[in-house]
Amino acid sequence: MSLTRPERMNAAAVRVRNLGVVLSYLDDVGEAARTEIAAATGLVRGAVTLLTAELGDAGLVRPADAGARPRGAGRPLERLEVDGSDRAVLVTQLVVDELRILASDLAGRDLLRRAERVRLPHGDAAAVADLVAGTLTAEVDALAVRGIRTVATSIVVPAPVISAGGVVPVAVDLGWRDVDFRALVHERLPQRVPRPEIANDADCAAMAEFASLRSGPGALAIDDMVYLKSDTGIGGGAMIAGELLLGRDGMAFEPGHMVVVPAGERCQCGQRGCLVTVADPERVLATAGLAAYREQNGIPEAEAELLRRDGAGDERAARAVTELVGWLVHTVGVVDIMLRPQAFVLGGYLAPLAARVAAQRGDADGAQILAGVHGDFAGSDGASYSLRRALLRNPASLMTAG
């Protein structure tokens, strides 16, 4: 029997890894002194001094805005934070009635956050690729005028994505089937635009909400969370042991296609009685008498109007929302049995219903049911977070200019 020695990292690889350890820690905590970085990461104090100096020279670390804090009567203790203000990650998110655009620097500070009202051509993926490629190119160029280099991009879609290649197997809202959207966009981009990955909106939103739950004031010590959202459809994502549940092909956990009515209405996915057949936004809005309003104003505005009318006591809106809450309670119960998360987060227009779902479920000792905090940009925020974290963990490409 032969034994294979594990491959040893060379000095350059170790250095890049340690640079990533420092950057990731600073991104987690916001700011820290070198002694705190050393204690938290296990790196020796001298190494931290050298690493932070190199990161500072590369424009990736800077003194924190909070300024120096006194250390006895001696010199002040300098605190550091992630910089990267001259580099951007850029995200575009497709929604049926909107195109959302988010650019952030490497510390997650917004450089651009905008929603444009558009009507995406149904069934014409090439036309959508033209729109997205044009938007990415224009925004990269606009950032460059401001002296900011775009280092990574992502496109968020309201559909499952096969992780191996960026293929969208089916997008009901967009009228797509087996579309290699990544390839369509890539072939339309000039060389100066970083090639984007394609990501599912609900998975990205789950990452954003999970990161927010575990950071800042009132942070929760949780490792398992389930995210359920509805805006143009019903989707979700599951964070298990701190990682996004992807399954064998990147398409794990599609709660909209859980069967809730056996032998019910035929779904476009081929099954019968999926959750979307009874609680899809278009069905809920129709029950509330808002179908015409939706056609005139778009789905996001119609969902907001539904909640306004429900709060004002409108009978049809109240009936539609009550039915929706019932289906959410049922869904939470089924998923809770399977995954046993510590928290459920409701996003999209479901967020204001979290307290009602929790009250109707009535499980005081079970998972918390919370409202999402990222709003319409949850998917974009999560994609931006994912891009940033990947770069900070492995900053080799950031240590060189241009």
N, C-alpha and C positions, 0 to 999 in steps of 0.2 A: 504494500500500500504506500502510495506517495502522498506527501503532504505539500500543500502549496502555501508559501509564506504570504501573509497579507501584504499588499502593496504599500510601501512606505511613502508618505508625502515628502516631497523635496522642500527645501527651505523657502522657495518662492511660494509654493502652495500653502505652506504653513502661515507665511506672512499674510497672504490674502485672506485665509480663513480667519486669522486673528483680527485683521482689519474689519472683517464682517461681524465678528463677535462684538467688537467695540461699537460699531455703528448700530447694530441691532439693539444692543442694550440701551444706548442713548435714545433710540427711537421709542423703546418701551417705556422708559422712565421720564423722558422729556429733557432732563438735564442732570448732570452728576459731576462731581469732582473726580480727579484721577484716582485718588485713594478709594473712592466708592466703586469706580469701574473695576479696579484691581480686585477688591474684595468680592464683588458680585460675579465676576467672570472667571476668577482663578488665575488670571494673568499676573505676572510679577509687576511690581510698581515701575521698574525701569523699562520694561517692555511697553507698558501702557503709555509712558512718557514718549517713547519713540513712535509708537503707533499713532497717537493723537497728533504729534507734530507732523507726521506724514499726511494724515487726513486733513489737517489744517492747511498744509501747503497745497493740497488738491482741491481746496474749497468745499470740503465735505463736513468739516467740524469747525465751530467757532465758539468764542466765549458766549455764555448764555446771556440773554437780555436782562435776567435778574441781577446781573452784576456780581461783583465779588462779595463774599461773606467773610467776616473777620475770623481769624483763627488765633485766639488769644491776643497777645500784643504784637505778634509778628506780622509777616506779610499776609495779604488776603489769600484765601483759598479760591482759586479760579474754578468756576463751574463751566462745563461745556455742553453744547447741544448740537444736533445735526444741522448742517447748513444746506448746501446743495441748492441755493436760491437761484443759481444761474443754469440749472438743469430741470427739465420738466418731464413728467409722464403725462400722456394725453389719452383720454378715453372718449369714445363716442358711444352712445347708447341708443338703440333703435326701439321706439315705441310706435304703435300704430299711428298715432296722431302727432308724435313729437320726435325730434332729434335732440338728445341731450349731450352737451359737450362739457367736459371737465378737464382742466389742466391743473396739476399740482406740482410744487417743487418737491425735492427729495425728503423734506421734513413733513410733507402733507399739507403745507399751506396752499390755499387756493390761489391760482394765478388767473383762472377763468372758470366761470360756472354759468352756463346759459342753456336755456331750453328754447328751441325754435319750433313753431307750429308747422308741421308738414303733413301731407297725406302720402304715405309710402305706397307706391304702385303695387297692388295686390298681384302676386304671382309672377312678378318681373324682378327676379333677383339681380339681373345685370343692371337694371336701372337703379336699384338701390345701391349696388356697388359703385356706380358712377357718382351718386350723391355722397356716399361715405368717403370715397377716395378724394373727391374734390374738397370735402370739409376738412379731412385730415391734412391735406396739403396746404390749404389756406391757413389753418391754425398753426401748423409748424412754421410757415413763413412769417406769420404775424408774431409769433413768439421770438423768432430769430431777430426781427427788427428791434425787439426789446432787449436783445443780448442774451436770450435764453435758448439753450440747445435742448431739443427734444430727444430724450434717450430711450424711450420705450412708448409703445402705443398698444391700445386694446380696443376691440369692438364688442359691445355687450348686446346680445340678441335675446328676444323673448321666446326662446325655444331651447330644447336640449341640443347639446353639442357633443359629437364623438371626440373624445379627448385626443385620440391618436392623430387626427388630421384636420380638425376644424370644420368637419362636415356637419351640416344641419340636416338630420334625417327627416324631420317634419316640423314645420312652423305654421300652425293653423292660422294664426293671426296675419301672417305674411303671405300665405298661399304657396309655401315652398315645400318641396319634397326632395330629399337627397341632393342638397345644394352644397357644393364646395365653396362656401362663401369666402373663406380665407384666400383661396386661389383667385377668385374673381376680383377681390380688392387688391391683392398683391400685384396683379398684372396691370393695374391701372395707376399704380403709385410711382412717382419719380424716385430716383435713388436716394435723395436726401431725406426721405420720410422713413423712419424705422418701420419694419414690417410688423403689422399687428397680429396678435392672437385673437381668436374668437372665444367668447365666454358666455355662459348662460346667466341671465339676469338674476334669477333667484339664488343661484350659488354665490354670485358676487355679493348680493345683498346680505346673505347669511354671514359671509365673512366680515362685512362691515359692522353688522349689528353685534356679532360675537366679540370683535375687537373692542367695540365701545362698551359692552357689558363688563369687560375685564380690565378697563382702564379708567383713570380719572377718579373724581370723588364718587363714593358709593359703589366702587368696583365690586363685582361679585367673583368669588373664587369658584368658577364653574369650568368644566371641561366638556360638557355635553349640552347642546342646545339645538332646538329645532325651530326653523324659520318657516312661516307660512305667509304667503302674500297673494294679493289679488289686485290687479289693475286692468290689464286687457285680458287676462286669463287667470288661472290659479296655478301657482307654482310654490316651490319651497326648496330649502336646503337643510342638510343636517350636519352639524359639527359634532364629531364623535372623538373623544380623547384629544380634543384640541385641533383636529384635522377635518377638513371637508370630506364628507362621504361621497365618493365618486363611483364606486362600483367597477365592474370589469371594463367599462367603455366610457366612463365619464357621465353616464346618464342615470345614476342612482337617485332615488327619492324624487319622484314626480307625483306629488300628492293630488294634483288635479285629475290624475288617472287612476286613483284608487276607486275600486268598485264599491259604491255605497248603496246602490239599489240593484240587487241581483235581478237579471232579466229585465232591466229598465231600458231606457231609451238608448238607441245605438249612438255611440260616440264616434267622432271622426278618427279616433285611434284604432277603431275596429272592435273594441269591447262594448259591453252594454252596462249602463248605469254608473258611469264614471262620475266623480264629484263635479266635474265641469258641466255635466248634463243637467244638474239641478241647482248649481250655485255659481255658474259662470256670470261675470258682470253683466253681459248683455241680457241674460235671462232675469237677473235680479232687477235690472233697470226697467225691463219690460213689465215685470210684476208691479213695479212702483209707478207705472204710467209715464216713464221717462224715455221711451224709445225714440220719439221724435226729437226730444231735447238732445239726446245723445247724437243723433244724426246731424243736428245743426251745430252743436257745440263741442263734440268730441267726447270720448269716454272719460278722461280725467275730470273734466268740468261736470259731466253728468253724475259721476260718483260723488263729487263734492256736493252737488245739488241734492242728491239722495239723502246724504247725511244731514244737510240743512233742513230738508223737509221732515225727516224723521224727528229731529230735535224740536221742530215747530208743531209736532203732533199730527202731521198729515197721515190719514188713515192708510192709504195705499203704500206710502213709503214705510210706515211703521210695520205693516204686514210683511213687506219684502225684507226688511232688516231683521225682523224677528225670525223669519224662516232661515235667513242666512246665518244668524247666530246659532240656530239649532244645528245646522250642518257643520259649522265650525266646532261646536261642542262634540259632536259625533266624531269628527276627524281627529281632534285632539285626543279623544279617548282611545281610538284605535292605534294611533301612532305612539301614544304613551305606553300602551301594552307592549309594543314591539321594541321600542328604543329606550324607554325609561330615561328621558333627558331630565336635566335639572331645571330647564326653563324652556318655554315656548315664547317666541317673539312673533307678533303679528305685524305685517308690513303692508305697504300700499294703503288703499282706503279701508283696510281691515283694522289698522292700528287703533283708531278711536273706539273700536268695539272690544278691545282686550279686556276691559273691566267687566263688561257684560258677559263675555265668554267665561271668565274666571268665576263670576258669581253664579252663573247657571251650572257650571261644572261642579262647584261646591266641594272640591277636594283640597281641604286645608293643608293636608300633609303631603300633597303631590307637588308636581312641578309648578313653578311660578309661570303665570301667563302675563306677558308684558307687551306694551306697545313699542313698536320700533321707533327709533329716534332719527333715522336718516331720511325719511320722507321720500319724495319722488326720485331723489338722486341716490338711493341706497345701492342700486346696482353699479352705478358709476363710481361711488365711493369705495365699494368693495374691490372693483377692478383696479382702481388707482392704488389702493392699499396693497393689493397683491403684487402689482408691478414694482412699487417702491420697496416692499420687503424683499423681493427677489434680488433687486439691485443692491440693497444694503447688506444682505447676507453674503453676497459674492460680488464685491465692488471692483473686480479687476478692470472691467470696461470703463469704470468711472475714474480710474487713476491716470488716464491718458486724456489729452486734449482732443477736441474735435471729433 
